[in-house]
Amino acid sequence: MRQFKLFFLITFLSLLSSCACGFKFTKIKEPIYATKSDFIGKIKTIKPTEINNTGKIYLYKNFIFVHEKNNGIHIIDNIDIKNPKNIGFLRIPMSGDIAIKDNILYADMFKDLIAIDINDITNSKFLRKNDNVFEISNGNNEEKIQIGYRVKETIYEPVVCGTGNSNSFILLPMQPPNEPITPSSSSPNQGNTYGKTGIGGSLARFSIIEDYLYVLSSIDMIIYNLKNTQDFQKENTIKIGNGLETIFPYDDKLFLGSQTGMYVYDNKNKIKPEFLSTFQHIKSCDPVVVENKKAYVTLRSGSSCRGGNNELDIIDLEDIKNPKLIKTYPMKNPSGLAIKDNILYLCDGSEGLKIFDVSKSDDIKFIKAIAINNPKDIILNENNHAIIVAEEGLLQYDFSDLKQDNVQLSKITTKNVDKNIEIGNNNNNDSKKVGDIFYYNWYEKYFLE
């Protein structure tokens, strides 16, 4: 204690003699990392948590699966569509897509494809993974992710008046240590609508057709045989092109949306789809749906797509080997879409969900718009029951009679659209201290045991 007082006495005299006006202190922080192997042990269903940052949606039996971007999946019991219940959260880090068959859920995790047993949906079990299927994982190519930091030491220095301020600041290491430090603690015509599989939206990169799983990396279509659920095997890899984004099965065809165009494959041979044609457009985000020899493609601008056009393209597929543009319609910022019986449902950014009669492709008729804050995707079932994921939450509508007022069946609202809770977004101001470790908000919320 005497030495402590002596230190401050000497420092105080130094301040007087040098006209110092305070202290500057620097916190030296030691990064804390978790590897993919660490995260494997965290794949399980935990208690429900509020929806924060919505991603893609998937339907299976009486459940809706809603991605919490890059952190996992909210499980919604939808047996009562007017009163859906959030019953659990399936933790899967760096995941953006899923598909389900026979109670086995397939998902991307980092660069890998994993399988999870959901026979007991509230007690899911990791089965196995197939390494390095994807060359990128939602923009993060790391084998380890920083989950927090430990304050190693604090350096105090006097600040001479006029040379700077005395406010504290934090100095972060520019390079992580060599060794990681682990913590101590859609449409009813889609091909994936078989009875024992689920339904994805128009933004899906995964699709299950009979006993085969089709997944898209950014450049390949990869086909897996699911006949043995305990040991799914890769059957084929088809090189296609850069910027692959979405897959839409229709009849015996596969329609692939990419940032540069639409690809069409004949899928009579489930293991070896045959290329038929492509329809090129400017670089832009590009989901696609199909009905009655017409393809409906939305193009939108955005940071990940770097495109400039926001539009709906309607494409004639009468000659499947030579698709032709029928007409382009300007939109606000279109995203996911669905079609049934010549009625097109289109998510259009700040202008909500738009509904069109597309019976005449060269002269579509606007029916109505539903005021929804930035809808992202929509799945429509055979009863015209629509499930919509939007920035504001998960919404369900009855569109069986479009002449009547909109019938909203239910809504689960996002609690707080906070990008800092997305995995990999490391905001130091949002870190939570547990013991001597400051965990980033996303890790503390979803993965800390």
Secondary structure as the mmCIF struct_conf table of DSSP 4:
data_model
#
loop_
_struct_conf.conf_type_id
_struct_conf.id
_struct_conf.beg_label_comp_id
_struct_conf.beg_label_asym_id
_struct_conf.beg_label_seq_id
_struct_conf.end_label_comp_id
_struct_conf.end_label_asym_id
_struct_conf.end_label_seq_id
HELX_RH_AL_P HELX_RH_AL_P1 ARG A 2 SER A 18
TURN_TY1_P TURN_TY1_P1 CYS A 19 CYS A 19
STRN STRN1 ALA A 20 THR A 35
HELX_RH_AL_P HELX_RH_AL_P2 LYS A 36 ILE A 40
TURN_TY1_P TURN_TY1_P2 GLY A 41 LYS A 42
BEND BEND1 LYS A 44 LYS A 44
STRN STRN2 THR A 45 ILE A 46
BEND BEND2 LYS A 47 LYS A 47
BEND BEND3 ASN A 53 ASN A 53
STRN STRN3 THR A 54 TYR A 60
TURN_TY1_P TURN_TY1_P3 LYS A 61 ASN A 62
STRN STRN4 PHE A 63 GLU A 68
TURN_TY1_P TURN_TY1_P4 LYS A 69 ASN A 71
STRN STRN5 GLY A 72 ASP A 77
BEND BEND4 ILE A 79 ASP A 80
TURN_TY1_P TURN_TY1_P5 ILE A 81 LYS A 82
BEND BEND5 ASN A 83 ASN A 83
STRN STRN6 LYS A 85 ARG A 91
TURN_TY1_P TURN_TY1_P6 PRO A 93 MET A 94
STRN STRN7 ILE A 98 LYS A 101
TURN_TY1_P TURN_TY1_P7 ASP A 102 ASN A 103
STRN STRN8 ILE A 104 MET A 109
TURN_TY1_P TURN_TY1_P8 PHE A 110 LYS A 111
STRN STRN9 ASP A 112 ASP A 117
BEND BEND6 ASN A 119 ASP A 120
TURN_TY1_P TURN_TY1_P9 ILE A 121 THR A 122
BEND BEND7 ASN A 123 ASN A 123
STRN STRN10 LYS A 125 ASN A 130
TURN_TY1_P TURN_TY1_P10 ASP A 131 ASN A 132
BEND BEND8 GLU A 135 SER A 137
TURN_TY1_P TURN_TY1_P11 ASN A 138 GLY A 139
BEND BEND9 GLU A 143 GLU A 143
STRN STRN11 LYS A 144 VAL A 160
TURN_TY1_P TURN_TY1_P12 CYS A 161 GLY A 162
BEND BEND10 THR A 163 THR A 163
STRN STRN12 PHE A 169 LEU A 171
HELX_LH_PP_P HELX_LH_PP_P1 LEU A 172 PRO A 173
BEND BEND11 MET A 174 GLN A 175
BEND BEND12 ASN A 178 GLU A 179
TURN_TY1_P TURN_TY1_P13 PRO A 188 ASN A 189
BEND BEND13 GLN A 190 GLN A 190
TURN_TY1_P TURN_TY1_P14 GLY A 191 ASN A 192
TURN_TY1_P TURN_TY1_P15 GLY A 195 LYS A 196
STRN STRN13 THR A 197 THR A 197
STRN STRN14 ILE A 199 GLY A 200
TURN_TY1_P TURN_TY1_P16 SER A 202 LEU A 203
BEND BEND14 ARG A 205 ARG A 205
STRN STRN15 PHE A 206 ILE A 209
TURN_TY1_P TURN_TY1_P17 GLU A 210 ASP A 211
STRN STRN16 TYR A 212 LEU A 216
BEND BEND15 SER A 218 ILE A 219
STRN STRN17 ASP A 220 ASN A 225
BEND BEND16 LYS A 227 ASN A 228
TURN_TY1_P TURN_TY1_P18 THR A 229 GLN A 230
BEND BEND17 ASP A 231 ASP A 231
STRN STRN18 GLN A 233 LYS A 239
TURN_TY1_P TURN_TY1_P19 ASN A 242 GLY A 243
STRN STRN19 LEU A 244 TYR A 250
TURN_TY1_P TURN_TY1_P20 ASP A 251 ASP A 252
STRN STRN20 LYS A 253 SER A 258
BEND BEND18 GLN A 259 THR A 260
STRN STRN21 GLY A 261 ASP A 266
BEND BEND19 LYS A 268 LYS A 272
STRN STRN22 GLU A 274 GLN A 280
BEND BEND20 ILE A 282 LYS A 283
STRN STRN23 CYS A 285 CYS A 285
STRN STRN24 VAL A 288 GLU A 291
TURN_TY1_P TURN_TY1_P21 ASN A 292 LYS A 293
STRN STRN25 LYS A 294 LEU A 299
STRN STRN26 ARG A 300 ARG A 300
TURN_TY1_P TURN_TY1_P22 SER A 303 CYS A 305
STRN STRN27 GLU A 311 ASP A 316
BEND BEND21 GLU A 318 ASP A 319
TURN_TY1_P TURN_TY1_P23 ILE A 320 LYS A 321
BEND BEND22 ASN A 322 ASN A 322
STRN STRN28 LYS A 324 PRO A 330
BEND BEND23 LYS A 332 ASN A 333
STRN STRN29 PRO A 334 LYS A 340
TURN_TY1_P TURN_TY1_P24 ASP A 341 ASN A 342
STRN STRN30 ILE A 343 ASP A 348
HELX_RH_3T_P HELX_RH_3T_P1 GLY A 349 GLU A 351
STRN STRN31 LEU A 353 ASP A 357
BEND BEND24 SER A 359 LYS A 360
TURN_TY1_P TURN_TY1_P25 SER A 361 ASP A 362
BEND BEND25 ASP A 363 ASP A 363
STRN STRN32 LYS A 365 ILE A 370
BEND BEND26 ASN A 373 ASN A 374
STRN STRN33 PRO A 375 LEU A 380
TURN_TY1_P TURN_TY1_P26 GLU A 382 ASN A 383
STRN STRN34 HIS A 385 ALA A 390
TURN_TY1_P TURN_TY1_P27 GLU A 391 GLU A 392
STRN STRN35 GLY A 393 ASP A 398
BEND BEND27 SER A 400 SER A 400
TURN_TY1_P TURN_TY1_P28 LEU A 402 LYS A 403
BEND BEND28 GLN A 404 GLN A 404
HELX_LH_PP_P HELX_LH_PP_P2 ASP A 405 ASN A 406
STRN STRN36 VAL A 407 THR A 413
BEND BEND29 LYS A 415 LYS A 415
HELX_RH_3T_P HELX_RH_3T_P2 LYS A 419 ILE A 421
BEND BEND30 GLU A 422 GLU A 422
TURN_TY1_P TURN_TY1_P29 ILE A 423 GLY A 424
HELX_RH_3T_P HELX_RH_3T_P3 ASN A 428 ASP A 430
STRN STRN37 LYS A 432 VAL A 434
TURN_TY1_P TURN_TY1_P30 GLY A 435 ASP A 436
STRN STRN38 ILE A 437 TYR A 439
HELX_RH_AL_P HELX_RH_AL_P3 ASN A 441 TYR A 446
TURN_TY1_P TURN_TY1_P31 PHE A 447 PHE A 447
#
